[in-house]
């Protein structure tokens, strides 16, 4: 098979390298477009088909603190990346559909970027991001049905420890009271790796996550509040189930609070944008900058 013809040329004469280094170290002026004609002061560094990379295109690649050797390495690396991208772009352009309106796509993308930047500045300067408990309760109570549980959830405390562990007595003593103020002391007494402690009685978690922590014969019994100590394969499982809510139930607000806050904040963003849009319209519609020719 005949090898494809290479349609790119890279020229690195000693004079060009000298011009590159001296020009860049002297903080060259703003770069020209890649359609500019090369000159003696702005030589071509690389060419791929009809696209050329000229000296001014790489303004700022190196600075005064770079040595000549480092500067040359940085420039050569930049040129190599440019050549790779230019070859890829040339190939991509051959695959553009005839019915694809690239100019319109570019305009749409630019508009999207400009609007997104404007919205972000608007949110930073005018968006009320403070969400109170009253805001959360009010929204939740008005939209309860959309928050019904899609899976079972549970509040629980669990400690797993080997039956022969010397810390078993401490765990049993703490378990009698379940005094959260002493939980830190209990954890300090337990040697790393000797016990699994998950005591968050106010936190709602998926019931399935708890079941994964338990032997199957224990997991199958989880259907109602309980306070038990189980034995399985030389381990003790201290398990207290405070409350279970099943799929289809209304969740506690604490379980969906983050979700509610995101919804409220999104609604405020949309309203802020619409209000700004209406204000700008009312400001401009009767002025000389807006003309409508279909009325």
N, C-alpha and C positions, 0 to 999 in steps of 0.2 A: 504494500500500500504506500502511495506517495505521501511523504510528510507534508503537512500544510505549511504554506509559506508564512513566515513570520513577518507581520506587517507593523513592526514597531522598531524604533531606532533610539538608542540611548547614547548620547555623546558626552564624554567627560574628558575634555582636553585640559591640560594644565592651566591654561589661561582662564577657562570657565570655572575651574575649582577655585582659583585665586579670587575671581570676581565674586563667587558665591560667599566665600568666607569673609572677605573684606566687606562686602555689601551687608551681610547679615550682622556681623559684629558691629557695624556702624549704625544699626537700627534703621533699616531701609524704610522708605515711604510705603504708603498703603499699596496693597497688591492690585495689579490690573486683572481684568477678566481673562479667562483662558482663550478668548477669541482675539486678544490683542496681538498685533504683529510683533514678532521678536525683533529686538534691536541689539546693537553691540553692548549696550548697557544692561539689556534684559534678555540674555541668551536663552535658547531652548535647552532644557535639561533632559527632556524625554519626549518622545512622540509615539502615539498609538493611533494608527490610521490618520484621520484628519484632526485629531486632538493633540494639542501641544501643552506641555508643562514648562512654563518659563520661570526665570529666576524670581521675579516679583511675586509669583504665586506661593512661594514658601517663606515669605517674610515672617519672622518671628519664630521659626523652627529652632534656631539656636540663639544664644545670647552672649554677652561679653564674658561671662564666667566660663564658657566652654572652651576647652583647648582646641586647636586646629584639628587634631585627630578625632576628638569627640564630635566636633562640628561636622566633619566630613561623614562620620558614621551616621549621625542623625539625619543628615541630608540624604545619604544613600538609602537609608531605611524608608524615609518618607517617599522618595521617588519610586522605590520598589513597590510600596503599597499603592501609590497612585497608578502605576502601570498595571498591577493586578486588577484594580477597580475599573480602570479604563477599558481593559480587555473584556471584563465581565459586562460592563455597560454596553460596549459595542455589540456583544452577542445578544444581550437582552433586547436591545433596540430592534434587532432583526426579527424578534418574536412578538413585537407589538401588533395587536390586531388592527386591521385597517379601520374598523369601526370604533376603535377606542379613542376618545377625545382626551388626549393627554393634557392639553391646555386647560380644559375644564376641570379635570381631576386635580391638577396642580392648584388652580384657583380655589376649588372647594377645600382642598387640604389646607391651603394658606388661611382661608377664612376660618376654618375650624381651629387652627392654632391661635389666630388672633383673638377669636371669641373666647377660647379657653383661657388665654392669658388675662383678658379683661374680666372674665368671671372670677378668676382666682384673686385678682386685685380687689374686686368688689366684695368678695367674701371676707378677705383679710381686713378690709376697712369698715364694712357696714354690717356684717352678719352677726346676729346675736347667738352666741354659742352656749350661753348659760341655760341649762335645762334643769329645772327644779323637780323635786319629788311630786309636787302638784301637777306639773306638766305631764310627767310620766303616768300618774294615776288617771288623770283626765283623759289622756289619749287611750290608755288601756281600757278603761271602763266604757269608752265610746266605740271600741273596736275589738271587743273580747273574742268574738267568733273567729277572727283571723289568726288568733294565737293559740287555738286549741292544740294540745300536745300531739306530736306525730310519733312519739315513743314514750315508754314508761320512764319516770324519773324518781329519784329517791334521795332522802337525807339519811346519812348513816355515820357511824364511827366504827373503825375496824383496826384491830391490832392482831398481827400474826407473829407467833414466836415459838421456837422449838420447846418441846415439853421438858427437856433436860437443861434448858438454859438457866443460868444462875439468876437471871433477871426476872424469871417468872413471878416470883413473890411480889416484886415491885409493881409489875403490871397488874396482878390480881388486886393489890391494895388500891392502886389508882382506879381500877375499873369499878370498885365498889362505890366510889363517889363521882367519878368522871369530872373531877374538878379541873376545868380548863386552865385555871390560874396555876395549876401544878404540872401542866402538860410539858412545859419546857424542862422542868426538873426531871420528869420521867424520861424524856428523850435524851437528856444528858447522861442518865444512868445506863441507857441501853447502848451496848457496844455496836459500832457500825457493822451492818450485815447480819446482826443477830436477830433483828426483828423488823417487821414492816408496820409502820404506824401511819394511819390515815384517819385523823380525827378532825373533821370539819362539820360539826353538827348543823350549822346554819346554811351549808352549801348544798344546793341541789345538783345532782349529777345523773347522767343516764344510768338506769338500772343495769343495762347490759355491761357497762364498765365495771360495776361492782361484781357481777356474776363471773367475769373473767378472772377476778382475783380469788375466787373461791373454788373448792372442789365441787364437782357436779352435784353430788348428793346434798351438799349444803345449799348450792345455788337454787336447786329446784324447790326449796322450802320458802323462798322469799316471795311472800304475797301479802304480808301485813306487818305492822309494827311488832318488834320483838327485841328481846335482850337476852342473848344466849352466849354460852361458851362451848364451842364445838371442838372435837378431837378428830384429827385425820392425819394418817401417815406421820406420826410423831410430831405433829404441830398442833398448837392451840390457836383457835380462831375466836377472839373476843369480838363479837359483832352485836351492835345495837342499831336497829332500823327504827328511825324516828317516825318516818312518814313516807308513803308511796303514793304517787299519782300516776294513773295509767293513761295510755294513749286515748285521746279524745276528751280528757278532762281539761278544764281551764288551768293553766299553770299559775304558780305564785308569781307576783310581779317581779320579784328579785331574779327569777330565772330568765325572764325576757327583757329585763331592763335595758341591757346594751342594745338589743334589737329595736326596742321602742325609741331609744334616744337617737339611733341612726335614722329611723323613719322621720322623727320630728325634725331633725337637723336637715334632712333632705327636703322636706316640705318647706322649711324656711328658706332654703337656697332657691328652690323653684319660685317661691313667692317674691323673693328679693329680685330675681332676674325679671320676672313679669312686671313688677312694679317699676323697675328701672327702664324697661322697654317702653312701658306706657308713658312714663315721665318724659323720656327722650322724644317720643312721638308727639306728645302734646306740645313740647317745646319747639319742635321743628316744623310741624305740619302746616302752620300758617305763615311760615317765614319764606324767604326767597331761595332757600337751599333745596326745597322739595317741590317738585313739579310732577303732577299726575296728568297724563294726556288721554286717559280713557274715560274721563267724566264728561 
